[in-house]
């Protein structure tokens, strides 16, 4: 089975999802993003698709440690 990933959301991502955190089953970041888009719909999908194209970006933390960003 795939690992369970706890996702904490902040700022515009949290606002679009309507929740501060959730748990998804995923093997990699692409699966995490796809799961979030499926679960929370088009509003969150638009926000996630926009990240990285401007001053906002998606920051990835693993166990509280920054491991990268888009």
PDB file of N, CA, C and O in Angstrom:
ATOM      1  N   UNK A   1       0.836  -1.197   0.000  1.00  0.00           N
ATOM      2  CA  UNK A   1       0.000   0.000   0.000  1.00  0.00           C
ATOM      3  C   UNK A   1       0.875   1.253   0.000  1.00  0.00           C
ATOM      4  O   UNK A   1       2.037   1.219   0.403  1.00  0.00           O
ATOM      5  N   UNK A   2       0.299   2.335  -0.452  1.00  0.00           N
ATOM      6  CA  UNK A   2       1.034   3.598  -0.539  1.00  0.00           C
ATOM      7  C   UNK A   2       1.114   4.260   0.832  1.00  0.00           C
ATOM      8  O   UNK A   2       0.243   4.056   1.678  1.00  0.00           O
ATOM      9  N   UNK A   3       2.160   5.051   1.049  1.00  0.00           N
ATOM     10  CA  UNK A   3       2.275   5.777   2.317  1.00  0.00           C
ATOM     11  C   UNK A   3       1.199   6.856   2.447  1.00  0.00           C
ATOM     12  O   UNK A   3       0.730   7.414   1.456  1.00  0.00           O
ATOM     13  N   UNK A   4       0.829   7.129   3.683  1.00  0.00           N
ATOM     14  CA  UNK A   4      -0.099   8.212   3.988  1.00  0.00           C
ATOM     15  C   UNK A   4       0.734   9.471   4.215  1.00  0.00           C
ATOM     16  O   UNK A   4       1.719   9.450   4.953  1.00  0.00           O
ATOM     17  N   UNK A   5       0.333  10.556   3.579  1.00  0.00           N
ATOM     18  CA  UNK A   5       1.064  11.821   3.649  1.00  0.00           C
ATOM     19  C   UNK A   5       0.165  12.868   4.286  1.00  0.00           C
ATOM     20  O   UNK A   5      -0.948  13.110   3.818  1.00  0.00           O
ATOM     21  N   UNK A   6       0.651  13.488   5.356  1.00  0.00           N
ATOM     22  CA  UNK A   6      -0.098  14.574   5.983  1.00  0.00           C
ATOM     23  C   UNK A   6       0.256  15.864   5.254  1.00  0.00           C
ATOM     24  O   UNK A   6       1.430  16.211   5.121  1.00  0.00           O
ATOM     25  N   UNK A   7      -0.768  16.571   4.784  1.00  0.00           N
ATOM     26  CA  UNK A   7      -0.578  17.807   4.036  1.00  0.00           C
ATOM     27  C   UNK A   7      -1.115  18.960   4.870  1.00  0.00           C
ATOM     28  O   UNK A   7      -2.290  18.976   5.237  1.00  0.00           O
ATOM     29  N   UNK A   8      -0.255  19.920   5.167  1.00  0.00           N
ATOM     30  CA  UNK A   8      -0.683  21.142   5.855  1.00  0.00           C
ATOM     31  C   UNK A   8      -0.714  22.256   4.828  1.00  0.00           C
ATOM     32  O   UNK A   8       0.220  22.430   4.045  1.00  0.00           O
ATOM     33  N   UNK A   9      -1.798  23.001   4.847  1.00  0.00           N
ATOM     34  CA  UNK A   9      -1.984  24.041   3.835  1.00  0.00           C
ATOM     35  C   UNK A   9      -1.977  25.418   4.482  1.00  0.00           C
ATOM     36  O   UNK A   9      -2.471  25.603   5.594  1.00  0.00           O
ATOM     37  N   UNK A  10      -1.409  26.375   3.767  1.00  0.00           N
ATOM     38  CA  UNK A  10      -1.296  27.732   4.272  1.00  0.00           C
ATOM     39  C   UNK A  10      -1.750  28.721   3.206  1.00  0.00           C
ATOM     40  O   UNK A  10      -1.794  28.406   2.017  1.00  0.00           O
ATOM     41  N   UNK A  11      -2.081  29.910   3.659  1.00  0.00           N
ATOM     42  CA  UNK A  11      -2.391  31.054   2.775  1.00  0.00           C
ATOM     43  C   UNK A  11      -3.451  30.713   1.744  1.00  0.00           C
ATOM     44  O   UNK A  11      -4.512  30.194   2.092  1.00  0.00           O
ATOM     45  N   UNK A  12      -3.175  31.001   0.468  1.00  0.00           N
ATOM     46  CA  UNK A  12      -4.191  30.839  -0.578  1.00  0.00           C
ATOM     47  C   UNK A  12      -4.586  29.383  -0.787  1.00  0.00           C
ATOM     48  O   UNK A  12      -5.722  29.103  -1.171  1.00  0.00           O
ATOM     49  N   UNK A  13      -3.673  28.458  -0.541  1.00  0.00           N
ATOM     50  CA  UNK A  13      -4.005  27.035  -0.687  1.00  0.00           C
ATOM     51  C   UNK A  13      -5.017  26.633   0.379  1.00  0.00           C
ATOM     52  O   UNK A  13      -5.983  25.928   0.086  1.00  0.00           O
ATOM     53  N   UNK A  14      -4.800  27.079   1.613  1.00  0.00           N
ATOM     54  CA  UNK A  14      -5.737  26.775   2.700  1.00  0.00           C
ATOM     55  C   UNK A  14      -7.102  27.390   2.417  1.00  0.00           C
ATOM     56  O   UNK A  14      -8.134  26.751   2.623  1.00  0.00           O
ATOM     57  N   UNK A  15      -7.101  28.615   1.951  1.00  0.00           N
ATOM     58  CA  UNK A  15      -8.355  29.299   1.650  1.00  0.00           C
ATOM     59  C   UNK A  15      -9.139  28.551   0.564  1.00  0.00           C
ATOM     60  O   UNK A  15     -10.354  28.388   0.670  1.00  0.00           O
ATOM     61  N   UNK A  16      -8.441  28.103  -0.471  1.00  0.00           N
ATOM     62  CA  UNK A  16      -9.104  27.397  -1.573  1.00  0.00           C
ATOM     63  C   UNK A  16      -9.612  26.022  -1.147  1.00  0.00           C
ATOM     64  O   UNK A  16     -10.677  25.590  -1.588  1.00  0.00           O
ATOM     65  N   UNK A  17      -8.858  25.337  -0.296  1.00  0.00           N
ATOM     66  CA  UNK A  17      -9.261  23.999   0.154  1.00  0.00           C
ATOM     67  C   UNK A  17     -10.348  24.075   1.219  1.00  0.00           C
ATOM     68  O   UNK A  17     -11.215  23.204   1.300  1.00  0.00           O
ATOM     69  N   UNK A  18     -10.292  25.117   2.029  1.00  0.00           N
ATOM     70  CA  UNK A  18     -11.272  25.260   3.097  1.00  0.00           C
ATOM     71  C   UNK A  18     -10.934  24.493   4.359  1.00  0.00           C
ATOM     72  O   UNK A  18     -11.730  24.457   5.298  1.00  0.00           O
ATOM     73  N   UNK A  19      -9.754  23.876   4.390  1.00  0.00           N
ATOM     74  CA  UNK A  19      -9.301  23.145   5.580  1.00  0.00           C
ATOM     75  C   UNK A  19      -7.808  23.417   5.779  1.00  0.00           C
ATOM     76  O   UNK A  19      -7.097  23.697   4.814  1.00  0.00           O
ATOM     77  N   UNK A  20      -7.330  23.335   7.023  1.00  0.00           N
ATOM     78  CA  UNK A  20      -5.912  23.591   7.258  1.00  0.00           C
ATOM     79  C   UNK A  20      -5.008  22.406   6.927  1.00  0.00           C
ATOM     80  O   UNK A  20      -3.822  22.588   6.655  1.00  0.00           O
ATOM     81  N   UNK A  21      -5.566  21.191   6.948  1.00  0.00           N
ATOM     82  CA  UNK A  21      -4.743  20.016   6.665  1.00  0.00           C
ATOM     83  C   UNK A  21      -5.612  18.833   6.271  1.00  0.00           C
ATOM     84  O   UNK A  21      -6.820  18.813   6.510  1.00  0.00           O
ATOM     85  N   UNK A  22      -4.967  17.854   5.665  1.00  0.00           N
ATOM     86  CA  UNK A  22      -5.643  16.611   5.305  1.00  0.00           C
ATOM     87  C   UNK A  22      -4.581  15.534   5.142  1.00  0.00           C
ATOM     88  O   UNK A  22      -3.384  15.818   5.192  1.00  0.00           O
ATOM     89  N   UNK A  23      -5.020  14.312   4.951  1.00  0.00           N
ATOM     90  CA  UNK A  23      -4.113  13.198   4.718  1.00  0.00           C
ATOM     91  C   UNK A  23      -4.473  12.557   3.386  1.00  0.00           C
ATOM     92  O   UNK A  23      -5.646  12.321   3.097  1.00  0.00           O
ATOM     93  N   UNK A  24      -3.457  12.276   2.578  1.00  0.00           N
ATOM     94  CA  UNK A  24      -3.675  11.617   1.288  1.00  0.00           C
ATOM     95  C   UNK A  24      -2.727  10.430   1.170  1.00  0.00           C
ATOM     96  O   UNK A  24      -1.684  10.379   1.821  1.00  0.00           O
ATOM     97  N   UNK A  25      -3.107   9.486   0.333  1.00  0.00           N
ATOM     98  CA  UNK A  25      -2.263   8.345   0.022  1.00  0.00           C
ATOM     99  C   UNK A  25      -1.483   8.685  -1.243  1.00  0.00           C
ATOM    100  O   UNK A  25      -2.081   8.962  -2.282  1.00  0.00           O
ATOM    101  N   UNK A  26      -0.150   8.666  -1.164  1.00  0.00           N
ATOM    102  CA  UNK A  26       0.645   9.054  -2.331  1.00  0.00           C
ATOM    103  C   UNK A  26       2.070   8.549  -2.201  1.00  0.00           C
ATOM    104  O   UNK A  26       2.609   8.421  -1.102  1.00  0.00           O
ATOM    105  N   UNK A  27       2.671   8.265  -3.360  1.00  0.00           N
ATOM    106  CA  UNK A  27       4.063   7.814  -3.392  1.00  0.00           C
ATOM    107  C   UNK A  27       5.037   8.938  -3.703  1.00  0.00           C
ATOM    108  O   UNK A  27       6.227   8.822  -3.412  1.00  0.00           O
ATOM    109  N   UNK A  28       4.541  10.042  -4.299  1.00  0.00           N
ATOM    110  CA  UNK A  28       5.427  11.146  -4.654  1.00  0.00           C
ATOM    111  C   UNK A  28       4.629  12.450  -4.687  1.00  0.00           C
ATOM    112  O   UNK A  28       3.412  12.452  -4.502  1.00  0.00           O
ATOM    113  N   UNK A  29       5.334  13.558  -4.925  1.00  0.00           N
ATOM    114  CA  UNK A  29       4.671  14.865  -4.903  1.00  0.00           C
ATOM    115  C   UNK A  29       3.620  15.002  -5.990  1.00  0.00           C
ATOM    116  O   UNK A  29       2.583  15.629  -5.771  1.00  0.00           O
ATOM    117  N   UNK A  30       3.869  14.427  -7.158  1.00  0.00           N
ATOM    118  CA  UNK A  30       2.875  14.510  -8.235  1.00  0.00           C
ATOM    119  C   UNK A  30       1.563  13.867  -7.797  1.00  0.00           C
ATOM    120  O   UNK A  30       0.485  14.376  -8.103  1.00  0.00           O
ATOM    121  N   UNK A  31       1.656  12.751  -7.082  1.00  0.00           N
ATOM    122  CA  UNK A  31       0.450  12.077  -6.596  1.00  0.00           C
ATOM    123  C   UNK A  31      -0.236  12.890  -5.501  1.00  0.00           C
ATOM    124  O   UNK A  31      -1.464  12.921  -5.421  1.00  0.00           O
ATOM    125  N   UNK A  32       0.563  13.549  -4.657  1.00  0.00           N
ATOM    126  CA  UNK A  32      -0.019  14.406  -3.616  1.00  0.00           C
ATOM    127  C   UNK A  32      -0.830  15.520  -4.271  1.00  0.00           C
ATOM    128  O   UNK A  32      -1.980  15.752  -3.900  1.00  0.00           O
ATOM    129  N   UNK A  33      -0.238  16.205  -5.239  1.00  0.00           N
ATOM    130  CA  UNK A  33      -0.919  17.311  -5.921  1.00  0.00           C
ATOM    131  C   UNK A  33      -2.177  16.812  -6.626  1.00  0.00           C
ATOM    132  O   UNK A  33      -3.232  17.441  -6.532  1.00  0.00           O
ATOM    133  N   UNK A  34      -2.072  15.687  -7.332  1.00  0.00           N
ATOM    134  CA  UNK A  34      -3.234  15.133  -8.037  1.00  0.00           C
ATOM    135  C   UNK A  34      -4.346  14.777  -7.057  1.00  0.00           C
ATOM    136  O   UNK A  34      -5.520  15.023  -7.337  1.00  0.00           O
ATOM    137  N   UNK A  35      -3.992  14.203  -5.916  1.00  0.00           N
ATOM    138  CA  UNK A  35      -4.989  13.847  -4.902  1.00  0.00           C
ATOM    139  C   UNK A  35      -5.681  15.078  -4.336  1.00  0.00           C
ATOM    140  O   UNK A  35      -6.893  15.072  -4.120  1.00  0.00           O
ATOM    141  N   UNK A  36      -4.905  16.137  -4.096  1.00  0.00           N
ATOM    142  CA  UNK A  36      -5.491  17.374  -3.576  1.00  0.00           C
ATOM    143  C   UNK A  36      -6.452  17.988  -4.585  1.00  0.00           C
ATOM    144  O   UNK A  36      -7.537  18.443  -4.220  1.00  0.00           O
ATOM    145  N   UNK A  37      -6.052  18.000  -5.853  1.00  0.00           N
ATOM    146  CA  UNK A  37      -6.924  18.554  -6.898  1.00  0.00           C
ATOM    147  C   UNK A  37      -8.222  17.762  -6.997  1.00  0.00           C
ATOM    148  O   UNK A  37      -9.301  18.339  -7.135  1.00  0.00           O
ATOM    149  N   UNK A  38      -8.114  16.442  -6.925  1.00  0.00           N
ATOM    150  CA  UNK A  38      -9.307  15.595  -7.009  1.00  0.00           C
ATOM    151  C   UNK A  38     -10.217  15.796  -5.798  1.00  0.00           C
ATOM    152  O   UNK A  38     -11.435  15.898  -5.937  1.00  0.00           O
ATOM    153  N   UNK A  39      -9.620  15.852  -4.624  1.00  0.00           N
ATOM    154  CA  UNK A  39     -10.410  15.962  -3.393  1.00  0.00           C
ATOM    155  C   UNK A  39     -11.092  17.317  -3.250  1.00  0.00           C
ATOM    156  O   UNK A  39     -12.253  17.387  -2.847  1.00  0.00           O
ATOM    157  N   UNK A  40     -10.376  18.401  -3.580  1.00  0.00           N
ATOM    158  CA  UNK A  40     -10.894  19.738  -3.300  1.00  0.00           C
ATOM    159  C   UNK A  40     -11.421  20.480  -4.523  1.00  0.00           C
ATOM    160  O   UNK A  40     -11.975  21.571  -4.386  1.00  0.00           O
ATOM    161  N   UNK A  41     -11.261  19.917  -5.700  1.00  0.00           N
ATOM    162  CA  UNK A  41     -11.912  20.466  -6.881  1.00  0.00           C
ATOM    163  C   UNK A  41     -11.182  21.581  -7.597  1.00  0.00           C
ATOM    164  O   UNK A  41     -10.006  21.852  -7.356  1.00  0.00           O
ATOM    165  N   UNK A  42     -11.932  22.221  -8.492  1.00  0.00           N
ATOM    166  CA  UNK A  42     -11.343  23.169  -9.439  1.00  0.00           C
ATOM    167  C   UNK A  42     -10.778  24.420  -8.782  1.00  0.00           C
ATOM    168  O   UNK A  42      -9.798  24.981  -9.271  1.00  0.00           O
ATOM    169  N   UNK A  43     -11.376  24.867  -7.688  1.00  0.00           N
ATOM    170  CA  UNK A  43     -10.859  26.087  -7.045  1.00  0.00           C
ATOM    171  C   UNK A  43      -9.425  25.866  -6.559  1.00  0.00           C
ATOM    172  O   UNK A  43      -8.551  26.699  -6.797  1.00  0.00           O
ATOM    173  N   UNK A  44      -9.190  24.755  -5.887  1.00  0.00           N
ATOM    174  CA  UNK A  44      -7.836  24.463  -5.418  1.00  0.00           C
ATOM    175  C   UNK A  44      -6.920  24.142  -6.598  1.00  0.00           C
ATOM    176  O   UNK A  44      -5.753  24.532  -6.596  1.00  0.00           O
ATOM    177  N   UNK A  45      -7.430  23.446  -7.593  1.00  0.00           N
ATOM    178  CA  UNK A  45      -6.618  23.116  -8.776  1.00  0.00           C
ATOM    179  C   UNK A  45      -6.079  24.379  -9.430  1.00  0.00           C
ATOM    180  O   UNK A  45      -4.912  24.426  -9.819  1.00  0.00           O
ATOM    181  N   UNK A  46      -6.916  25.400  -9.553  1.00  0.00           N
ATOM    182  CA  UNK A  46      -6.467  26.662 -10.163  1.00  0.00           C
ATOM    183  C   UNK A  46      -5.354  27.299  -9.338  1.00  0.00           C
ATOM    184  O   UNK A  46      -4.376  27.797  -9.896  1.00  0.00           O
ATOM    185  N   UNK A  47      -5.497  27.287  -8.017  1.00  0.00           N
ATOM    186  CA  UNK A  47      -4.470  27.866  -7.146  1.00  0.00           C
ATOM    187  C   UNK A  47      -3.166  27.089  -7.294  1.00  0.00           C
ATOM    188  O   UNK A  47      -2.102  27.688  -7.447  1.00  0.00           O
ATOM    189  N   UNK A  48      -3.240  25.762  -7.250  1.00  0.00           N
ATOM    190  CA  UNK A  48      -2.027  24.950  -7.356  1.00  0.00           C
ATOM    191  C   UNK A  48      -1.363  25.108  -8.719  1.00  0.00           C
ATOM    192  O   UNK A  48      -0.136  25.136  -8.807  1.00  0.00           O
ATOM    193  N   UNK A  49      -2.151  25.210  -9.771  1.00  0.00           N
ATOM    194  CA  UNK A  49      -1.590  25.382 -11.114  1.00  0.00           C
ATOM    195  C   UNK A  49      -0.884  26.726 -11.264  1.00  0.00           C
ATOM    196  O   UNK A  49       0.078  26.844 -12.023  1.00  0.00           O
ATOM    197  N   UNK A  50      -1.364  27.741 -10.540  1.00  0.00           N
ATOM    198  CA  UNK A  50      -0.780  29.081 -10.608  1.00  0.00           C
ATOM    199  C   UNK A  50       0.531  29.181  -9.832  1.00  0.00           C
ATOM    200  O   UNK A  50       1.400  29.979 -10.183  1.00  0.00           O
ATOM    201  N   UNK A  51       0.676  28.382  -8.789  1.00  0.00           N
ATOM    202  CA  UNK A  51       1.878  28.464  -7.958  1.00  0.00           C
ATOM    203  C   UNK A  51       3.115  28.153  -8.785  1.00  0.00           C
ATOM    204  O   UNK A  51       3.108  27.246  -9.617  1.00  0.00           O
ATOM    205  N   UNK A  52       4.151  28.896  -8.552  1.00  0.00           N
ATOM    206  CA  UNK A  52       5.383  28.706  -9.291  1.00  0.00           C
ATOM    207  C   UNK A  52       5.502  29.624 -10.491  1.00  0.00           C
ATOM    208  O   UNK A  52       6.584  29.770 -11.060  1.00  0.00           O
ATOM    209  N   UNK A  53       4.393  30.247 -10.882  1.00  0.00           N
ATOM    210  CA  UNK A  53       4.449  31.129 -12.049  1.00  0.00           C
ATOM    211  C   UNK A  53       4.577  32.592 -11.651  1.00  0.00           C
ATOM    212  O   UNK A  53       4.543  33.473 -12.509  1.00  0.00           O
ATOM    213  N   UNK A  54       4.722  32.853 -10.375  1.00  0.00           N
ATOM    214  CA  UNK A  54       4.837  34.224  -9.906  1.00  0.00           C
ATOM    215  C   UNK A  54       5.587  34.258  -8.592  1.00  0.00           C
ATOM    216  O   UNK A  54       6.383  33.364  -8.306  1.00  0.00           O
ATOM    217  N   UNK A  55       5.339  35.289  -7.783  1.00  0.00           N
ATOM    218  CA  UNK A  55       6.054  35.402  -6.515  1.00  0.00           C
ATOM    219  C   UNK A  55       5.636  34.327  -5.510  1.00  0.00           C
ATOM    220  O   UNK A  55       6.403  33.988  -4.610  1.00  0.00           O
ATOM    221  N   UNK A  56       4.420  33.791  -5.663  1.00  0.00           N
ATOM    222  CA  UNK A  56       3.992  32.701  -4.787  1.00  0.00           C
ATOM    223  C   UNK A  56       4.583  31.403  -5.309  1.00  0.00           C
ATOM    224  O   UNK A  56       4.813  31.244  -6.508  1.00  0.00           O
ATOM    225  N   UNK A  57       4.824  30.484  -4.397  1.00  0.00           N
ATOM    226  CA  UNK A  57       5.294  29.173  -4.827  1.00  0.00           C
ATOM    227  C   UNK A  57       4.862  28.134  -3.805  1.00  0.00           C
ATOM    228  O   UNK A  57       4.472  28.463  -2.685  1.00  0.00           O
ATOM    229  N   UNK A  58       4.939  26.901  -4.206  1.00  0.00           N
ATOM    230  CA  UNK A  58       4.608  25.790  -3.339  1.00  0.00           C
ATOM    231  C   UNK A  58       5.884  25.363  -2.638  1.00  0.00           C
ATOM    232  O   UNK A  58       6.853  24.990  -3.299  1.00  0.00           O
ATOM    233  N   UNK A  59       5.903  25.409  -1.317  1.00  0.00           N
ATOM    234  CA  UNK A  59       7.065  25.005  -0.535  1.00  0.00           C
ATOM    235  C   UNK A  59       6.790  23.617   0.020  1.00  0.00           C
ATOM    236  O   UNK A  59       5.723  23.364   0.579  1.00  0.00           O
ATOM    237  N   UNK A  60       7.756  22.719  -0.136  1.00  0.00           N
ATOM    238  CA  UNK A  60       7.596  21.338   0.302  1.00  0.00           C
ATOM    239  C   UNK A  60       8.438  21.111   1.547  1.00  0.00           C
ATOM    240  O   UNK A  60       9.652  21.318   1.542  1.00  0.00           O
ATOM    241  N   UNK A  61       7.770  20.679   2.619  1.00  0.00           N
ATOM    242  CA  UNK A  61       8.450  20.345   3.865  1.00  0.00           C
ATOM    243  C   UNK A  61       8.265  18.861   4.139  1.00  0.00           C
ATOM    244  O   UNK A  61       7.164  18.331   3.985  1.00  0.00           O
ATOM    245  N   UNK A  62       9.329  18.193   4.541  1.00  0.00           N
ATOM    246  CA  UNK A  62       9.245  16.807   4.981  1.00  0.00           C
ATOM    247  C   UNK A  62       9.716  16.782   6.419  1.00  0.00           C
ATOM    248  O   UNK A  62      10.855  17.143   6.716  1.00  0.00           O
ATOM    249  N   UNK A  63       8.832  16.351   7.316  1.00  0.00           N
ATOM    250  CA  UNK A  63       9.120  16.370   8.749  1.00  0.00           C
ATOM    251  C   UNK A  63       9.577  17.754   9.205  1.00  0.00           C
ATOM    252  O   UNK A  63      10.481  17.880  10.031  1.00  0.00           O
ATOM    253  N   UNK A  64       8.942  18.791   8.655  1.00  0.00           N
ATOM    254  CA  UNK A  64       9.227  20.162   9.039  1.00  0.00           C
ATOM    255  C   UNK A  64      10.441  20.781   8.374  1.00  0.00           C
ATOM    256  O   UNK A  64      10.757  21.944   8.624  1.00  0.00           O
ATOM    257  N   UNK A  65      11.121  20.027   7.536  1.00  0.00           N
ATOM    258  CA  UNK A  65      12.338  20.524   6.887  1.00  0.00           C
ATOM    259  C   UNK A  65      12.059  20.843   5.422  1.00  0.00           C
ATOM    260  O   UNK A  65      11.479  20.030   4.703  1.00  0.00           O
ATOM    261  N   UNK A  66      12.476  22.031   4.985  1.00  0.00           N
ATOM    262  CA  UNK A  66      12.259  22.463   3.610  1.00  0.00           C
ATOM    263  C   UNK A  66      13.114  21.607   2.673  1.00  0.00           C
ATOM    264  O   UNK A  66      14.341  21.593   2.769  1.00  0.00           O
ATOM    265  N   UNK A  67      12.440  20.892   1.764  1.00  0.00           N
ATOM    266  CA  UNK A  67      13.164  20.031   0.824  1.00  0.00           C
ATOM    267  C   UNK A  67      13.035  20.512  -0.615  1.00  0.00           C
ATOM    268  O   UNK A  67      13.520  19.854  -1.536  1.00  0.00           O
ATOM    269  N   UNK A  68      12.387  21.650  -0.812  1.00  0.00           N
ATOM    270  CA  UNK A  68      12.283  22.178  -2.164  1.00  0.00           C
ATOM    271  C   UNK A  68      11.059  23.034  -2.352  1.00  0.00           C
ATOM    272  O   UNK A  68      10.209  23.137  -1.468  1.00  0.00           O
ATOM    273  N   UNK A  69      10.980  23.645  -3.514  1.00  0.00           N
ATOM    274  CA  UNK A  69       9.827  24.468  -3.852  1.00  0.00           C
ATOM    275  C   UNK A  69       9.669  24.477  -5.359  1.00  0.00           C
ATOM    276  O   UNK A  69      10.576  24.104  -6.102  1.00  0.00           O
ATOM    277  N   UNK A  70       8.485  24.916  -5.797  1.00  0.00           N
ATOM    278  CA  UNK A  70       8.233  24.996  -7.232  1.00  0.00           C
ATOM    279  C   UNK A  70       8.523  26.394  -7.706  1.00  0.00           C
ATOM    280  O   UNK A  70       8.377  26.686  -8.893  1.00  0.00           O
TER     281      UNK A  70
END
